[in-house]
């Protein structure tokens, strides 16, 4: 999902539904060289009496995964991830609240009901 598509989806949800919570968080990606971060934007809303959560995650594209290890018994393994800091991509995750926990849904279900 592109940033423009996310913005349109977010605007549509904010216009049609009651927003319960929204936040933007930034996390440092572990074992990255050079240091990289991902951004997670979260919106929680109520639709037809059900609680939904959308998470839009923006992160750099991974270029390489390098594993350093020793063949000795008890040797440690170190994994380094290399990211392209200029090539960012976004992914959308849709959740519905069900009995004490968020359950991930197919995102097409949410968008199919927007057309009705």
C-alpha positions as CSV (number, residue, x, y, z in Angstrom):
1,X,0.0,0.0,0.0
2,X,1.3,3.4,-0.9
3,X,1.4,6.4,1.4
4,X,-1.3,8.1,-0.7
5,X,-3.6,5.1,-0.5
6,X,-3.1,5.0,3.3
7,X,-3.9,8.7,3.6
8,X,-7.1,8.2,1.6
9,X,-8.1,5.2,3.7
10,X,-7.4,7.0,6.9
11,X,-9.4,10.1,5.8
12,X,-12.3,7.9,4.8
13,X,-12.3,6.1,8.2
14,X,-12.0,9.3,10.1
15,X,-15.0,10.8,8.2
16,X,-17.3,7.7,8.6
17,X,-16.4,6.2,12.0
18,X,-15.7,7.1,15.6
19,X,-12.0,7.0,16.3
20,X,-11.2,5.5,19.7
21,X,-7.4,5.8,19.5
22,X,-4.6,6.8,17.1
23,X,-0.9,6.9,17.5
24,X,2.4,6.9,15.6
25,X,5.4,5.1,17.0
26,X,8.9,4.7,15.7
27,X,11.0,1.6,16.4
28,X,14.7,0.9,15.8
29,X,15.2,-2.3,13.7
30,X,17.5,-4.7,15.5
31,X,20.8,-5.8,14.1
32,X,20.6,-3.3,11.2
33,X,23.7,-1.9,9.6
34,X,23.4,1.1,9.0
35,X,20.9,1.8,11.8
36,X,17.3,1.8,10.5
37,X,13.9,2.5,11.9
38,X,10.3,1.6,11.1
39,X,7.2,3.7,11.7
40,X,3.9,2.2,12.9
41,X,0.7,4.3,12.6
42,X,-2.3,2.8,14.4
43,X,-6.0,3.7,14.2
44,X,-8.6,2.1,16.3
45,X,-12.3,2.6,15.5
46,X,-15.8,1.2,15.9
47,X,-17.7,-0.1,12.8
48,X,-21.2,-1.7,13.2
49,X,-20.6,-2.2,16.9
50,X,-17.2,-4.0,16.3
51,X,-13.8,-2.7,17.2
52,X,-11.2,-2.6,14.5
53,X,-7.5,-1.6,14.4
54,X,-5.5,-0.7,11.3
55,X,-1.7,-0.7,11.5
56,X,0.2,0.9,8.6
57,X,3.9,0.0,8.9
58,X,6.6,1.9,6.9
59,X,10.0,0.3,6.8
60,X,13.1,0.3,4.6
61,X,13.5,-2.5,2.1
62,X,16.0,-5.2,3.2
63,X,18.9,-5.6,0.8
64,X,20.9,-8.3,2.5
65,X,21.0,-10.6,5.5
66,X,24.5,-11.6,6.6
67,X,25.1,-14.3,9.2
68,X,28.4,-14.5,11.1
69,X,29.1,-17.7,13.0
70,X,31.8,-19.9,14.3
71,X,32.0,-23.7,13.8
72,X,33.1,-24.2,17.3
73,X,30.8,-25.8,19.8
74,X,28.9,-23.1,21.7
75,X,29.9,-20.5,19.2
76,X,27.6,-17.5,18.9
77,X,25.7,-16.6,15.8
78,X,25.3,-12.9,14.8
79,X,22.9,-11.8,12.1
80,X,23.3,-8.3,10.5
81,X,20.6,-6.9,8.3
82,X,21.4,-4.3,5.6
83,X,18.6,-2.0,4.5
84,X,18.1,0.6,1.7
85,X,17.2,3.7,3.7
86,X,15.9,5.5,0.6
87,X,13.6,2.7,-0.6
88,X,10.7,2.6,1.9
89,X,7.5,0.4,1.6
90,X,4.3,0.3,3.5
91,X,2.2,-2.6,4.6
92,X,-1.3,-2.6,6.1
93,X,-2.6,-4.9,8.8
94,X,-6.2,-5.1,9.8
95,X,-7.4,-6.5,13.2
96,X,-10.7,-7.0,14.9
97,X,-11.2,-7.2,18.7
98,X,-12.5,-10.7,19.7
99,X,-12.8,-11.9,23.3
100,X,-9.7,-10.3,24.9
101,X,-7.4,-10.2,21.9
102,X,-6.9,-8.6,18.5
103,X,-7.4,-11.1,15.6
104,X,-5.8,-10.4,12.3
105,X,-8.2,-10.2,9.3
106,X,-7.8,-10.3,5.6
107,X,-7.6,-6.6,4.7
108,X,-9.8,-7.1,1.6
109,X,-12.8,-7.8,3.9
110,X,-12.7,-4.3,5.3
111,X,-12.4,-2.7,1.8
112,X,-15.1,-4.8,0.3
113,X,-17.6,-3.4,2.7
114,X,-16.7,0.2,1.9
115,X,-18.2,-0.2,-1.6
116,X,-21.6,-1.0,-0.2
